[in-house]
């Protein structure tokens, strides 16, 4: 079969590239990352917004995608067989644990948890948030029909990207919540998650580009094809490059104004959205030979 015939045999997948899907994944990533960093920095407003965004954004769009609420119950009944079921259970358990964490902060008269119980609830909710930020990558990497997704690095890409978005959201919300953040602390934290996200992303793209079949075709679309602008401008430029520059200024000892950190945060959230958009849209089904 000639090269042209092989190319036209690749079929772009459309089921998972619609806006509700990549938007659901992006909202879940940012809210999960925000919840984790809100626990780290003891930022009550961030934890509350993260919980609401996870429920309304990821949870609401999941229910909308299922079509009817009763289908959600059926999904929960298959945790051993379905990654969607595992993710749904993760979402339900996270909602319960995170709600318990924030309840004393938002419900008048709700007694504060004892130190031991509070730590257990926070650790449980944080662990579930960590599962949710890698869940989409685990789910996609189990998709054997799309070789671009069938890659063990993908959960790391989703996880580190979510931490970038979560820290970005915290930087946006910090001035609103009256939280003062040290430029030196933010620089270290931001540089760590940004570099980890960049390393995992480029390892993933490089693996696909040096692979075969559909994975290589998808990587070509991302690097120099119809999705190249989203990748280089949205993911690399806005989501990684510009925030790294701002963090480098802070790491050099310069005082970075809160507005600059907020702008960096918005750019990082943009990168999270762009990453999920291009990964979902780049997937192609390999030809049946």
N, C-alpha and C positions, 0 to 999 in steps of 0.2 A: 504494500500500500504506500503510495507516495506521500510526501510531507504535507501537501495541500489537503489530501483526503484525511490525514490524521487530525489536522487542525479543525476541519469542519465537523469532525465527529465529536469534538468536545462540546458539551452542552452546559451552559450556565445554569446553576441552580437558582430557582426563584422563590422557593418556599420559605427560606430563612432570611432573605435579603430585603423584605418589606420593612418600612419604617417602624412599625410596632416592635419588631424583633430586635433590631439594633438599638432602638431607644430604650426598650426594656432592659437590655443588657447593660447599657451605659448608665442608666439610673440606678440599677442594682449595684453596679461597680462603685460609683461615686458614693452612694449612701452607705454601702458596706465599709469602704475605706474611711469615710468620715466618722462612722461610729467607732471604729478601731482607734483612730487618732483622737477622738473626743474622750475616750477612756484614758488614753496615754496622757493627754494634757488636762484632764479633768474639766472638760468644757461641756457644761450642761446643755446649752443651746444647741450645740452641734449634735449631741446624742439624740435630742428630741427631734430635730429636723431630719436626721439620718433615719430614725425609725419611721417617721411619717412618709418620707420619700420612698423608703423601701416598700412600705405597705401600699401607698397610692400609685407609685411609679411601677416598680417591678411587679408587685402583687396585682394591681389593677389591670395592667396591660396583659398579664398572664391570664387573668379571668376573661378579659375581652377576647384574647386569642382562642381560648377554649370554647367561646360562644355562649355556653350556658353554665351557670354556677354549679349545677349538679355534676357536671363533668369533672370539676375539681375533686369531688369526693371519690370518683372513680380513679382519678389519677393517684390519689393518696393510697389507694388499695394495692399498688404494685411496686413497693420500694425495692424489692429484690430484682425486679425485671427491667425497670425503667429509670434512666437518669432523670427524666422529667419528674418522676415520683420522688426520687431522692431530693431533688432541688426543692420541690414543693414542701416536703417535710422539713427541710432546712429552713425554708421561709417561715413556716408556721411556728416552729420551735424558736427561731430567732425572734419573731414577733412577740411571743410570750415572755421570753427571757428579757428582751430589751424593754418591753412595757413594764415589767417588774422593776427594772433598773431606774427608769425615768418616772415611775409613778409618784414617788415622794417629792419629785421636783415640780410636778404639774397639778397634782390633785390636792386641794386644800384639806388639811386634816389627816392626810395619809402619813402614818408614822414612818420615820426613817428606819431603814433596816439596820440591824446590828452589824458591827464591823465584819464579822465572819460571814454572815449571810450575804451582805452587800458584795464582798469580794467574790464569793461563789457565783452570785448572779452575774456580776460584771465579767468574770472569766468565762462563764457559759455563753453569755451573749456575744462576747468578743470572739470566742472560738467558732460560734455559728456564723458570725459575720465573715470570719476568715474562710470558712467553707464556702459561703455564698459568693465571695469574690473570685474564687477559682472554679466554682461549679460550672459556669458557662463554658470554660475551656475544657473541663473534663467531659462535659456533654458533647461538645463538638468534636473533640479528639477521638471519641468513640464512634464517629460517623465514618464508616469504612467506604462509603460510596464517593466521598469527596476527599481525595488524597491530600489536598492542601490543609485540611483540618486534622487529618489522621497523623498527628505529630505530638510526641510527648512533651515538647516544649510549650505548646499552646496554653496549658493551664498556668504556667509561670508568666507568660505574656499577659494573660488576663489578670492574674493576681497582682503583679507589680504595677500594671497600668491602673488598677483600681486603687492601689495605695497612693499613686501619684494624684489621681483625681480626688481621693478623700482628703489628702493633705491640702490640695488646691482649694477644695470647698471650705476647709477649716480656715485658710488664709483669707478667704472672702468674707466669712462670717465673723471672724475674730473682732474686727472693729465694731460690728453691729452689736455683738454680745459683750462689749467692753473688756475684751480679753487682750492683755498686752503680751506680745510674743517677742522674744529676743531674736534679733537678726542673726546672731551667731548660731543659736539653736535651730532656727528655721533653715539656715543655710546648710548645716550638717544634715538635718533630716531630709530636706528637699534634694540635696545632692545625692544622698544614698538611694532614695527611691527612684529618682530620675535616672541615675546611672544603671541601677538594676533593671529598670524598665527598658532602657535603651539596649542593654546587653542581651536581654531575653528576646526582645523584638528582632534585633538584627541576627541573632542566632537562629531564630525561627525562619525569617525570610531567607537567610543564606542556605539553610537546610533545604527549603523548598526549591530555591533557585538551582541548587546542585542536585536536585532529585530528578525524578523522571515523570513522564506523563502529565496528569492533571495538576500535580503540585508545581511542576516547573512552569506550566502554562499560567497558573494563577499568580506565581511570583513575578512572571514577566508583565502581567497586567498591573501589578502593584508598583513595580519599579520603573516601567517605561511605557505602560499601556494606558488604558482608559481610566485607571484608578491612580495613576502616578501623581496627579495634582493633589488628590486627597492625602496620599501618603507623604509626599515631600513637604507640602505646605501645612496640612492639618496635623498629621501625626508627628513628623520630624521637626518642622519649623516651629509651629505654635505649641505643640504639646511637649516637646523635649528641648529644642535648641534655645528658644527665648527664655524659658524658665531657668535653664542651666546658667545662662548668662547673668540673670538677676541674682541667682544663688552664688555665683562666683564673686560677684561684687560684694555681697554680704560676707562671704568667707574671707575676702581680702581685708576685712576689718572696717569697711565703710558702713555707715548707718543707712539702711534701706528703708525709705518711708513706707508706712502701712499701705498706702495706695499702690505702690509698686508690687508689694506682696499680693495684694488683691488682684491686680492685673495678671500677675504670674499665675495665680490660682485659676482665674477664668480661662487663661490659655491652656492650662493643664487639663481642665475639664473638657475644653474643646478637643484636645488630643485624645482623651478617652473616647469621646463620641466618634471621632474620625477613625480611630483604630478599630472599633467594633463595626463601623460601617464598611470599612474596606475589607476586613477579614470575612465578613458574611457575604459581601458582594463579589469577592474574588473567587469564591469556591466554584469549581466546575466538576461535572461528572465525567469520569474517564470513559473513553469509548469502549464498547463491548466488541472485542475482536474475535 
